[in-house]
Amino acid sequence: MPRRERRPRRSLPELIRGLKSVTTRAYNRLVPESEKNRLWQGSYYDVVIRSEAHYYAVWDYISGNPARWAEDEYYCEST
């Protein structure tokens, strides 16, 4: 049986670009034009987590995001 060719690994920016593209197309297909809002920020911040303490600090930041959503500049009451 012939071996399957492996696709080259994608970089993190390529994966993020693909995720944004797929979700934006679905959003545009499903949401009426009059109700559309900005879906993604233009860029993102990535960082290499190098210690357990840093991991837990990032975990706490991410898990606290929902509580901070009302303070965000993109927040609106209807969301």
N, CA, C and O atoms as a printed pandas DataFrame, in Angstrom:
     atom_number atom_name residue_name chain_id  residue_number  x_coord  y_coord  z_coord
0              1         N          MET        A               1    0.847   -1.176    0.000
1              2        CA          MET        A               1    0.000    0.000    0.000
2              3         C          MET        A               1    0.895    1.243    0.000
3              4         O          MET        A               1    1.795    1.357    0.832
4              5         N          PRO        A               2    0.653    2.173   -0.927
5              6        CA          PRO        A               2    1.484    3.382   -0.978
6              7         C          PRO        A               2    1.251    4.266    0.243
7              8         O          PRO        A               2    0.152    4.328    0.792
8              9         N          ARG        A               3    2.311    4.941    0.644
9             10        CA          ARG        A               3    2.210    5.863    1.785
10            11         C          ARG        A               3    1.521    7.143    1.349
11            12         O          ARG        A               3    1.748    7.658    0.254
12            13         N          ARG        A               4    0.682    7.636    2.229
13            14        CA          ARG        A               4    0.020    8.919    1.952
14            15         C          ARG        A               4    1.024   10.041    2.118
15            16         O          ARG        A               4    1.851   10.032    3.029
16            17         N          GLU        A               5    0.936   10.999    1.227
17            18        CA          GLU        A               5    1.792   12.170    1.366
18            19         C          GLU        A               5    1.273   13.042    2.486
19            20         O          GLU        A               5    0.074   13.298    2.597
20            21         N          ARG        A               6    2.186   13.488    3.300
21            22        CA          ARG        A               6    1.801   14.369    4.410
22            23         C          ARG        A               6    1.832   15.811    3.945
23            24         O          ARG        A               6    2.746   16.246    3.244
24            25         N          ARG        A               7    0.808   16.536    4.355
25            26        CA          ARG        A               7    0.797   17.968    4.058
26            27         C          ARG        A               7    1.817   18.662    4.946
27            28         O          ARG        A               7    2.025   18.252    6.088
28            29         N          PRO        A               8    2.448   19.700    4.439
29            30        CA          PRO        A               8    3.393   20.427    5.295
30            31         C          PRO        A               8    2.656   21.078    6.466
31            32         O          PRO        A               8    1.505   21.497    6.341
32            33         N          ARG        A               9    3.334   21.150    7.585
33            34        CA          ARG        A               9    2.732   21.793    8.757
34            35         C          ARG        A               9    2.524   23.269    8.484
35            36         O          ARG        A               9    3.332   23.921    7.824
36            37         N          ARG        A              10    1.433   23.774    9.003
37            38        CA          ARG        A              10    1.134   25.196    8.842
38            39         C          ARG        A              10    1.658   25.969   10.041
39            40         O          ARG        A              10    1.729   25.456   11.158
40            41         N          SER        A              11    2.016   27.198    9.781
41            42        CA          SER        A              11    2.467   28.074   10.860
42            43         C          SER        A              11    1.247   28.599   11.615
43            44         O          SER        A              11    0.122   28.513   11.123
44            45         N          LEU        A              12    1.472   29.134   12.794
45            46        CA          LEU        A              12    0.378   29.705   13.576
46            47         C          LEU        A              12   -0.341   30.817   12.810
47            48         O          LEU        A              12   -1.572   30.828   12.793
48            49         N          PRO        A              13    0.374   31.757   12.172
49            50        CA          PRO        A              13   -0.347   32.782   11.401
50            51         C          PRO        A              13   -1.218   32.189   10.292
51            52         O          PRO        A              13   -2.310   32.693   10.030
52            53         N          GLU        A              14   -0.750   31.130    9.642
53            54        CA          GLU        A              14   -1.559   30.489    8.598
54            55         C          GLU        A              14   -2.815   29.856    9.185
55            56         O          GLU        A              14   -3.891   29.946    8.593
56            57         N          LEU        A              15   -2.684   29.215   10.345
57            58        CA          LEU        A              15   -3.848   28.609   11.000
58            59         C          LEU        A              15   -4.862   29.669   11.416
59            60         O          LEU        A              15   -6.063   29.492   11.213
60            61         N          ILE        A              16   -4.391   30.756   11.989
61            62        CA          ILE        A              16   -5.288   31.838   12.415
62            63         C          ILE        A              16   -5.983   32.450   11.205
63            64         O          ILE        A              16   -7.189   32.698   11.238
64            65         N          ARG        A              17   -5.223   32.697   10.131
65            66        CA          ARG        A              17   -5.806   33.252    8.907
66            67         C          ARG        A              17   -6.900   32.327    8.367
67            68         O          ARG        A              17   -7.958   32.797    7.949
68            69         N          GLY        A              18   -6.649   31.014    8.375
69            70        CA          GLY        A              18   -7.651   30.053    7.915
70            71         C          GLY        A              18   -8.889   30.049    8.792
71            72         O          GLY        A              18  -10.010   30.021    8.284
72            73         N          LEU        A              19   -8.698   30.079   10.112
73            74        CA          LEU        A              19   -9.824   30.113   11.043
74            75         C          LEU        A              19  -10.675   31.361   10.816
75            76         O          LEU        A              19  -11.901   31.280   10.751
76            77         N          LYS        A              20  -10.014   32.516   10.695
77            78        CA          LYS        A              20  -10.747   33.763   10.464
78            79         C          LYS        A              20  -11.503   33.724    9.140
79            80         O          LYS        A              20  -12.631   34.209    9.050
80            81         N          SER        A              21  -10.888   33.154    8.127
81            82        CA          SER        A              21  -11.516   33.085    6.809
82            83         C          SER        A              21  -12.763   32.206    6.826
83            84         O          SER        A              21  -13.813   32.602    6.320
84            85         N          VAL        A              22  -12.646   31.019    7.406
85            86        CA          VAL        A              22  -13.779   30.085    7.454
86            87         C          VAL        A              22  -14.934   30.667    8.262
87            88         O          VAL        A              22  -16.084   30.613    7.827
88            89         N          THR        A              23  -14.637   31.220    9.431
89            90        CA          THR        A              23  -15.709   31.749   10.274
90            91         C          THR        A              23  -16.331   33.009    9.679
91            92         O          THR        A              23  -17.535   33.226    9.819
92            93         N          THR        A              24  -15.529   33.841    9.017
93            94        CA          THR        A              24  -16.073   35.048    8.391
94            95         C          THR        A              24  -17.010   34.694    7.244
95            96         O          THR        A              24  -18.067   35.306    7.093
96            97         N          ARG        A              25  -16.627   33.710    6.436
97            98        CA          ARG        A              25  -17.510   33.293    5.336
98            99         C          ARG        A              25  -18.831   32.759    5.871
99           100         O          ARG        A              25  -19.891   33.085    5.336
100          101         N          ALA        A              26  -18.783   31.941    6.925
101          102        CA          ALA        A              26  -20.022   31.415    7.516
102          103         C          ALA        A              26  -20.865   32.552    8.087
103          104         O          ALA        A              26  -22.080   32.584    7.891
104          105         N          TYR        A              27  -20.232   33.473    8.783
105          106        CA          TYR        A              27  -20.919   34.631    9.360
106          107         C          TYR        A              27  -21.606   35.443    8.267
107          108         O          TYR        A              27  -22.776   35.804    8.396
108          109         N          ASN        A              28  -20.872   35.728    7.190
109          110        CA          ASN        A              28  -21.438   36.520    6.092
110          111         C          ASN        A              28  -22.603   35.807    5.413
111          112         O          ASN        A              28  -23.540   36.453    4.943
112          113         N          ARG        A              29  -22.548   34.491    5.362
113          114        CA          ARG        A              29  -23.616   33.716    4.749
114          115         C          ARG        A              29  -24.866   33.670    5.633
115          116         O          ARG        A              29  -25.984   33.624    5.120
116          117         N          LEU        A              30  -24.686   33.681    6.952
117          118        CA          LEU        A              30  -25.797   33.455    7.875
118          119         C          LEU        A              30  -26.420   34.719    8.467
119          120         O          LEU        A              30  -27.588   34.704    8.853
120          121         N          VAL        A              31  -25.668   35.798    8.543
121          122        CA          VAL        A              31  -26.151   37.007    9.218
122          123         C          VAL        A              31  -26.628   38.022    8.181
123          124         O          VAL        A              31  -25.902   38.326    7.234
124          125         N          PRO        A              32  -27.844   38.548    8.350
125          126        CA          PRO        A              32  -28.339   39.570    7.416
126          127         C          PRO        A              32  -27.422   40.796    7.409
127          128         O          PRO        A              32  -26.853   41.165    8.436
128          129         N          GLU        A              33  -27.290   41.415    6.246
129          130        CA          GLU        A              33  -26.391   42.568    6.074
130          131         C          GLU        A              33  -26.669   43.667    7.097
131          132         O          GLU        A              33  -25.735   44.288    7.604
132          133         N          SER        A              34  -27.928   43.909    7.401
133          134        CA          SER        A              34  -28.293   44.991    8.328
134          135         C          SER        A              34  -27.887   44.700    9.773
135          136         O          SER        A              34  -27.871   45.611   10.601
136          137         N          GLU        A              35  -27.560   43.449   10.086
137          138        CA          GLU        A              35  -27.217   43.073   11.462
138          139         C          GLU        A              35  -25.741   42.755   11.653
139          140         O          GLU        A              35  -25.330   42.362   12.745
140          141         N          LYS        A              36  -24.947   42.918   10.618
141          142        CA          LYS        A              36  -23.538   42.535   10.707
142          143         C          LYS        A              36  -22.735   43.532   11.523
143          144         O          LYS        A              36  -22.951   44.743   11.460
144          145         N          ASN        A              37  -21.813   42.991   12.283
145          146        CA          ASN        A              37  -20.855   43.766   13.060
146          147         C          ASN        A              37  -19.463   43.265   12.722
147          148         O          ASN        A              37  -19.300   42.258   12.033
148          149         N          ARG        A              38  -18.486   43.964   13.203
149          150        CA          ARG        A              38  -17.102   43.530   13.004
150          151         C          ARG        A              38  -16.900   42.209   13.733
151          152         O          ARG        A              38  -17.250   42.080   14.906
152          153         N          LEU        A              39  -16.341   41.242   13.043
153          154        CA          LEU        A              39  -16.194   39.908   13.613
154          155         C          LEU        A              39  -14.825   39.686   14.244
155          156         O          LEU        A              39  -14.725   39.061   15.299
156          157         N          TRP        A              40  -13.781   40.185   13.616
157          158        CA          TRP        A              40  -12.420   39.944   14.088
158          159         C          TRP        A              40  -11.647   41.245   14.219
159          160         O          TRP        A              40  -11.893   42.203   13.485
160          161         N          GLN        A              41  -10.720   41.271   15.151
161          162        CA          GLN        A              41   -9.745   42.352   15.205
162          163         C          GLN        A              41   -8.734   42.115   14.087
163          164         O          GLN        A              41   -8.613   41.000   13.580
164          165         N          GLY        A              42   -8.020   43.150   13.711
165          166        CA          GLY        A              42   -7.087   43.035   12.603
166          167         C          GLY        A              42   -5.890   42.141   12.877
167          168         O          GLY        A              42   -5.344   41.549   11.947
168          169         N          SER        A              43   -5.478   42.031   14.103
169          170        CA          SER        A              43   -4.301   41.225   14.420
170          171         C          SER        A              43   -4.547   40.480   15.725
171          172         O          SER        A              43   -5.623   40.572   16.316
172          173         N          TYR        A              44   -3.552   39.754   16.155
173          174        CA          TYR        A              44   -3.658   39.024   17.411
174          175         C          TYR        A              44   -2.295   39.041   18.089
175          176         O          TYR        A              44   -1.283   39.369   17.470
176          177         N          TYR        A              45   -2.284   38.690   19.344
177          178        CA          TYR        A              45   -1.059   38.690   20.126
178          179         C          TYR        A              45   -0.769   37.259   20.529
179          180         O          TYR        A              45   -1.576   36.627   21.211
180          181         N          ASP        A              46    0.376   36.745   20.112
181          182        CA          ASP        A              46    0.740   35.402   20.542
182          183         C          ASP        A              46    2.031   35.476   21.347
183          184         O          ASP        A              46    2.853   36.373   21.160
184          185         N          VAL        A              47    2.184   34.531   22.226
185          186        CA          VAL        A              47    3.355   34.507   23.092
186          187         C          VAL        A              47    3.670   33.050   23.428
187          188         O          VAL        A              47    2.765   32.222   23.537
188          189         N          VAL        A              48    4.936   32.749   23.589
189          190        CA          VAL        A              48    5.350   31.409   23.993
190          191         C          VAL        A              48    5.273   31.338   25.512
191          192         O          VAL        A              48    5.863   32.163   26.211
192          193         N          ILE        A              49    4.547   30.353   26.017
193          194        CA          ILE        A              49    4.432   30.161   27.466
194          195         C          ILE        A              49    5.608   29.299   27.907
195          196         O          ILE        A              49    5.771   28.165   27.455
196          197         N          ARG        A              50    6.413   29.851   28.787
197          198        CA          ARG        A              50    7.673   29.195   29.138
198          199         C          ARG        A              50    7.743   28.661   30.565
199          200         O          ARG        A              50    8.749   28.067   30.954
200          201         N          SER        A              51    6.702   28.864   31.338
201          202        CA          SER        A              51    6.743   28.345   32.705
202          203         C          SER        A              51    5.331   28.021   33.171
203          204         O          SER        A              51    4.351   28.476   32.582
204          205         N          GLU        A              52    5.242   27.247   34.212
205          206        CA          GLU        A              52    3.937   26.907   34.777
206          207         C          GLU        A              52    3.248   28.151   35.336
207          208         O          GLU        A              52    2.034   28.304   35.203
208          209         N          ALA        A              53    4.022   29.037   35.958
209          210        CA          ALA        A              53    3.439   30.266   36.512
210          211         C          ALA        A              53    2.855   31.134   35.394
211          212         O          ALA        A              53    1.768   31.693   35.542
212          213         N          HIS        A              54    3.570   31.242   34.292
213          214        CA          HIS        A              54    3.073   32.019   33.158
214          215         C          HIS        A              54    1.815   31.368   32.583
215          216         O          HIS        A              54    0.861   32.061   32.230
216          217         N          TYR        A              55    1.815   30.046   32.492
217          218        CA          TYR        A              55    0.643   29.316   32.003
218          219         C          TYR        A              55   -0.592   29.675   32.834
219          220         O          TYR        A              55   -1.647   29.981   32.277
220          221         N          TYR        A              56   -0.463   29.638   34.155
221          222        CA          TYR        A              56   -1.616   29.934   35.015
222          223         C          TYR        A              56   -2.025   31.408   34.939
223          224         O          TYR        A              56   -3.208   31.726   35.064
224          225         N          ALA        A              57   -1.075   32.295   34.740
225          226        CA          ALA        A              57   -1.421   33.715   34.569
226          227         C          ALA        A              57   -2.237   33.913   33.290
227          228         O          ALA        A              57   -3.221   34.653   33.287
228          229         N          VAL        A              58   -1.830   33.251   32.207
229          230        CA          VAL        A              58   -2.574   33.337   30.944
230          231         C          VAL        A              58   -3.942   32.689   31.107
231          232         O          VAL        A              58   -4.946   33.218   30.631
232          233         N          TRP        A              59   -3.979   31.543   31.780
233          234        CA          TRP        A              59   -5.255   30.846   32.027
234          235         C          TRP        A              59   -6.228   31.762   32.777
235          236         O          TRP        A              59   -7.396   31.867   32.402
236          237         N          ASP        A              60   -5.752   32.416   33.824
237          238        CA          ASP        A              60   -6.605   33.320   34.604
238          239         C          ASP        A              60   -7.094   34.490   33.753
239          240         O          ASP        A              60   -8.253   34.894   33.857
240          241         N          TYR        A              61   -6.214   35.031   32.915
241          242        CA          TYR        A              61   -6.598   36.141   32.043
242          243         C          TYR        A              61   -7.707   35.708   31.086
243          244         O          TYR        A              61   -8.711   36.405   30.943
244          245         N          ILE        A              62   -7.529   34.568   30.436
245          246        CA          ILE        A              62   -8.520   34.083   29.471
246          247         C          ILE        A              62   -9.834   33.743   30.164
247          248         O          ILE        A              62  -10.901   34.099   29.664
248          249         N          SER        A              63   -9.778   33.070   31.290
249          250        CA          SER        A              63  -11.018   32.693   31.980
250          251         C          SER        A              63  -11.755   33.916   32.524
251          252         O          SER        A              63  -12.965   33.857   32.742
252          253         N          GLY        A              64  -11.044   35.022   32.746
253          254        CA          GLY        A              64  -11.687   36.247   33.219
254          255         C          GLY        A              64  -12.251   37.120   32.114
255          256         O          GLY        A              64  -12.946   38.097   32.394
256          257         N          ASN        A              65  -11.964   36.785   30.852
257          258        CA          ASN        A              65  -12.440   37.609   29.735
258          259         C          ASN        A              65  -13.950   37.801   29.720
259          260         O          ASN        A              65  -14.389   38.934   29.520
260          261         N          PRO        A              66  -14.775   36.779   29.916
261          262        CA          PRO        A              66  -16.226   37.010   29.889
262          263         C          PRO        A              66  -16.683   38.059   30.906
263          264         O          PRO        A              66  -17.592   38.838   30.620
264          265         N          ALA        A              67  -16.071   38.087   32.070
265          266        CA          ALA        A              67  -16.458   39.063   33.092
266          267         C          ALA        A              67  -16.075   40.486   32.682
267          268         O          ALA        A              67  -16.705   41.449   33.120
268          269         N          ARG        A              68  -15.044   40.620   31.841
269          270        CA          ARG        A              68  -14.584   41.945   31.397
270          271         C          ARG        A              68  -15.244   42.397   30.101
271          272         O          ARG        A              68  -15.000   43.518   29.654
272          273         N          TRP        A              69  -16.071   41.560   29.487
273          274        CA          TRP        A              69  -16.649   41.863   28.180
274          275         C          TRP        A              69  -17.451   43.163   28.194
275          276         O          TRP        A              69  -17.379   43.929   27.234
276          277         N          ALA        A              70  -18.203   43.431   29.242
277          278        CA          ALA        A              70  -19.026   44.647   29.300
278          279         C          ALA        A              70  -18.174   45.919   29.288
279          280         O          ALA        A              70  -18.686   46.994   28.976
280          281         N          GLU        A              71  -16.901   45.817   29.616
281          282        CA          GLU        A              71  -16.007   46.973   29.630
282          283         C          GLU        A              71  -15.306   47.180   28.285
283          284         O          GLU        A              71  -14.606   48.177   28.110
284          285         N          ASP        A              72  -15.480   46.265   27.343
285          286        CA          ASP        A              72  -14.774   46.308   26.067
286          287         C          ASP        A              72  -15.353   47.373   25.142
287          288         O          ASP        A              72  -16.553   47.646   25.176
288          289         N          GLU        A              73  -14.496   47.973   24.315
289          290        CA          GLU        A              73  -14.959   49.018   23.394
290          291         C          GLU        A              73  -15.936   48.484   22.351
291          292         O          GLU        A              73  -16.714   49.259   21.794
292          293         N          TYR        A              74  -15.918   47.183   22.072
293          294        CA          TYR        A              74  -16.819   46.600   21.076
294          295         C          TYR        A              74  -18.101   46.041   21.686
295          296         O          TYR        A              74  -18.958   45.525   20.969
296          297         N          TYR        A              75  -18.233   46.141   22.992
297          298        CA          TYR        A              75  -19.424   45.619   23.663
298          299         C          TYR        A              75  -20.646   46.473   23.335
299          300         O          TYR        A              75  -20.560   47.699   23.272
300          301         N          CYS        A              76  -21.769   45.817   23.131
301          302        CA          CYS        A              76  -23.042   46.534   23.046
302          303         C          CYS        A              76  -24.089   45.673   23.754
303          304         O          CYS        A              76  -23.971   44.448   23.789
304          305         N          GLU        A              77  -25.083   46.301   24.300
305          306        CA          GLU        A              77  -26.086   45.628   25.128
306          307         C          GLU        A              77  -26.754   44.447   24.434
307          308         O          GLU        A              77  -27.123   43.478   25.097
308          309         N          SER        A              78  -26.916   44.506   23.115
309          310        CA          SER        A              78  -27.666   43.463   22.410
310          311         C          SER        A              78  -26.884   42.173   22.225
311          312         O          SER        A              78  -27.457   41.179   21.781
312          313         N          THR        A              79  -25.580   42.151   22.553
313          314        CA          THR        A              79  -24.794   40.934   22.340
314          315         C          THR        A              79  -24.799   40.047   23.543
315          316         O          THR        A              79  -24.183   38.981   23.527
